[in-house]
Amino acid sequence: MTTSVRRLPGWAKAVAALVLVLGVLFAGIRLAVLPGIKDLFGTETHDRSGPALLKSIQDMSRYDAASGNFQVVVDLQKDAKYLPSAIRGTRTLYVGAGTVDAYVDLGQVGDKDVRVNGDRTSATIRLPHARLGRPALDPDHSYAVSKQRGLLDRLGDLFSDNPDSEQAVQKLAVRHIGDAARSSGLTARAETNTTGMLQGLLRSLGFTEVHISYDS
């Protein structure tokens, strides 16, 4: 007795292949959305860095006279040119909190910038204008509110970390905080505080007249 083997028609093979592809895609989506599954197939991180080495020491001569606290909400969206956002694209809402210091560099004050009368009761000091330091992002108070990713981006995150997206919103937050600091009047506040500090210091040393000015 012989048994004949029935071959599947071409359309049935195509349907089976489509079902297999869809099954793989939906399995990837489940791995991306279920908490803890991604870590099961991820990698472990071990810090084997060596000790930090002291390269140089610089004497600081600036007087930090004011500090501003800022917060910004960054809305960063990246889309593919020919694909809908549901397939390829990301959108991140990020709250960035940081500080910017305003300082006066007392190291630039030379002998010609300080004049004292003979009986040491009057002093005139000329200082450089206050400047802004670099914005410092506070990691304890900065966080991502939401992250929306397309299907291809979710599948890619299963197999590799993507720190670039986090760095992009952080850089934007730092830039916006710096822009806000420049228009906040922080340097003017720093000069007022520096003037008050020097006047109080010199008057405690016996000076009755203290005049503070800043370079034009």
C-alpha positions as CSV (number, residue, x, y, z in Angstrom):
1,M,0.0,0.0,0.0
2,T,1.4,3.4,-0.9
3,T,0.4,6.7,0.8
4,S,0.3,9.8,-1.3
5,V,1.6,13.0,0.3
6,R,-0.5,16.1,-0.6
7,R,1.5,19.2,-1.2
8,L,0.3,22.5,0.0
9,P,-0.7,24.9,-2.7
10,G,1.3,28.1,-3.2
11,W,-1.3,30.4,-1.6
12,A,-1.3,28.2,1.6
13,K,2.5,28.5,1.8
14,A,2.3,32.3,1.5
15,V,-0.3,32.5,4.3
16,A,1.8,30.3,6.6
17,A,4.8,32.5,6.0
18,L,2.8,35.6,6.7
19,V,1.5,34.1,10.0
20,L,5.0,33.2,11.0
21,V,6.3,36.8,10.4
22,L,3.4,38.3,12.3
23,G,4.0,35.9,15.2
24,V,7.6,37.0,15.4
25,L,6.6,40.7,15.3
26,F,3.9,40.3,18.0
27,A,6.3,38.3,20.2
28,G,8.8,41.2,19.9
29,I,6.1,43.7,20.9
30,R,5.2,41.6,23.9
31,L,8.8,41.4,25.0
32,A,9.1,45.2,24.7
33,V,6.0,46.0,26.7
34,L,6.0,43.4,29.4
35,P,8.1,44.5,32.4
36,G,11.1,42.4,33.3
37,I,11.2,40.4,30.1
38,K,13.7,42.6,28.4
39,D,16.1,42.3,31.3
40,L,15.9,38.5,31.1
41,F,17.6,38.6,27.7
42,G,19.7,41.7,28.3
43,T,23.2,42.0,29.5
44,E,24.7,42.5,32.9
45,T,26.8,45.6,33.6
46,H,29.9,45.4,35.8
47,D,31.9,48.5,36.7
48,R,35.6,47.5,36.4
49,S,36.9,51.0,36.0
50,G,40.2,51.9,37.6
51,P,40.7,54.6,40.2
52,A,40.4,58.2,39.1
53,L,43.8,59.9,38.6
54,L,44.5,63.5,39.6
55,K,45.7,65.2,36.4
56,S,46.0,68.8,37.6
57,I,45.0,71.3,40.3
58,Q,43.9,74.9,39.5
59,D,43.6,77.7,42.0
60,M,40.1,79.3,41.9
61,S,39.9,83.0,42.2
62,R,36.3,83.6,41.3
63,Y,33.6,84.6,43.7
64,D,30.3,82.7,43.1
65,A,27.9,85.5,43.9
66,A,24.6,84.1,42.7
67,S,23.0,80.8,41.6
68,G,19.8,80.3,39.6
69,N,17.6,77.1,39.7
70,F,15.8,76.4,36.4
71,Q,13.4,73.8,35.0
72,V,12.5,73.1,31.4
73,V,10.2,70.6,29.7
74,V,11.8,69.2,26.5
75,D,9.6,67.8,23.8
76,L,11.8,66.1,21.3
77,Q,10.3,64.3,18.3
78,K,12.1,62.4,15.6
79,D,10.3,61.0,12.5
80,A,11.3,59.0,9.6
81,K,11.0,60.6,6.2
82,Y,8.9,58.1,4.4
83,L,7.4,56.0,7.3
84,P,4.6,56.8,9.7
85,S,5.5,57.5,13.3
86,A,3.7,54.2,14.4
87,I,6.3,52.3,12.4
88,R,9.5,54.4,12.8
89,G,9.9,57.4,15.1
90,T,10.3,58.6,18.7
91,R,8.9,61.3,20.8
92,T,10.2,62.0,24.3
93,L,8.9,64.4,27.0
94,Y,11.7,65.2,29.5
95,V,11.8,67.4,32.5
96,G,15.2,68.9,33.0
97,A,16.2,70.7,36.2
98,G,19.5,72.4,36.7
99,T,21.5,75.3,38.1
100,V,23.6,78.0,36.7
101,D,26.1,80.0,38.8
102,A,27.1,83.6,38.2
103,Y,30.5,84.7,39.3
104,V,33.0,87.5,39.4
105,D,36.6,86.6,38.5
106,L,38.6,88.4,41.2
107,G,41.8,87.0,39.7
108,Q,41.6,89.6,36.9
109,V,41.8,92.5,39.4
110,G,45.3,94.1,39.1
111,D,47.1,96.8,41.0
112,K,45.8,99.6,38.7
113,D,42.2,98.5,39.5
114,V,42.5,99.2,43.3
115,R,43.1,102.7,44.7
116,V,43.4,103.5,48.4
117,N,43.9,107.0,49.9
118,G,46.7,107.8,52.2
119,D,45.0,107.3,55.5
120,R,43.3,104.1,54.4
121,T,39.7,105.3,54.9
122,S,38.6,105.3,51.2
123,A,38.9,102.6,48.6
124,T,37.9,102.4,45.0
125,I,37.9,99.0,43.2
126,R,37.2,98.2,39.6
127,L,36.0,94.7,38.8
128,P,35.3,92.7,35.7
129,H,31.7,92.1,34.9
130,A,30.0,88.9,36.3
131,R,29.9,85.9,34.0
132,L,27.8,82.8,33.9
133,G,29.1,79.3,34.6
134,R,28.1,76.2,32.6
135,P,24.7,74.9,33.3
136,A,24.7,71.8,35.6
137,L,21.9,69.3,35.1
138,D,20.5,67.8,38.3
139,P,20.1,64.0,37.7
140,D,18.0,63.6,40.9
141,H,15.3,66.0,39.7
142,S,15.5,65.4,35.9
143,Y,13.4,62.6,34.4
144,A,11.6,61.4,31.3
145,V,7.8,61.9,31.5
146,S,6.9,59.7,28.5
147,K,8.6,58.0,25.6
148,Q,6.7,57.1,22.5
149,R,8.4,54.8,20.0
150,G,7.5,53.2,16.7
151,L,7.3,49.5,16.1
152,L,10.8,49.3,14.6
153,D,12.3,51.3,17.4
154,R,10.7,49.0,20.0
155,L,12.1,45.9,18.3
156,G,15.6,47.5,18.1
157,D,15.5,48.3,21.8
158,L,15.2,44.6,22.6
159,F,18.7,43.9,21.4
160,S,20.7,47.0,22.2
161,D,20.6,50.0,24.6
162,N,20.1,53.4,23.0
163,P,21.6,56.1,25.2
164,D,21.7,58.6,22.4
165,S,18.0,59.4,22.9
166,E,18.5,60.2,26.5
167,Q,21.6,62.3,25.8
168,A,19.8,64.3,23.1
169,V,17.1,65.5,25.5
170,Q,19.6,66.2,28.2
171,K,21.7,68.3,25.8
172,L,18.6,70.2,24.8
173,A,17.7,70.8,28.4
174,V,21.1,72.2,29.2
175,R,20.9,74.5,26.2
176,H,17.5,75.8,27.1
177,I,18.6,76.3,30.8
178,G,21.6,78.3,29.6
179,D,19.4,80.5,27.4
180,A,17.1,81.1,30.3
181,A,20.0,82.0,32.6
182,R,21.3,84.6,30.1
183,S,18.0,86.4,30.0
184,S,17.3,86.1,33.8
185,G,19.4,89.0,35.1
186,L,21.5,86.6,37.1
187,T,24.8,88.4,36.3
188,A,23.3,91.7,37.6
189,R,22.4,90.0,40.8
190,A,25.9,88.6,41.1
191,E,27.4,92.0,40.7
192,T,25.1,93.4,43.4
193,N,26.0,90.6,45.8
194,T,29.7,91.0,45.1
195,T,29.5,94.8,45.7
196,G,27.8,94.2,49.0
197,M,30.3,91.5,50.0
198,L,33.4,93.8,49.3
199,Q,31.8,96.8,51.0
200,G,31.1,94.8,54.1
201,L,34.6,93.3,54.2
202,L,36.4,96.6,53.7
203,R,34.3,98.5,56.2
204,S,35.0,95.9,58.8
205,L,38.7,96.7,58.1
206,G,38.2,100.4,58.9
207,F,37.4,101.8,55.5
208,T,34.5,104.3,55.7
209,E,34.1,104.9,51.9
210,V,34.1,102.0,49.5
211,H,33.4,102.5,45.8
212,I,32.9,99.5,43.6
213,S,32.6,99.7,39.8
214,Y,32.6,97.3,36.9
215,D,34.3,97.4,33.5
216,S,32.2,99.1,30.8
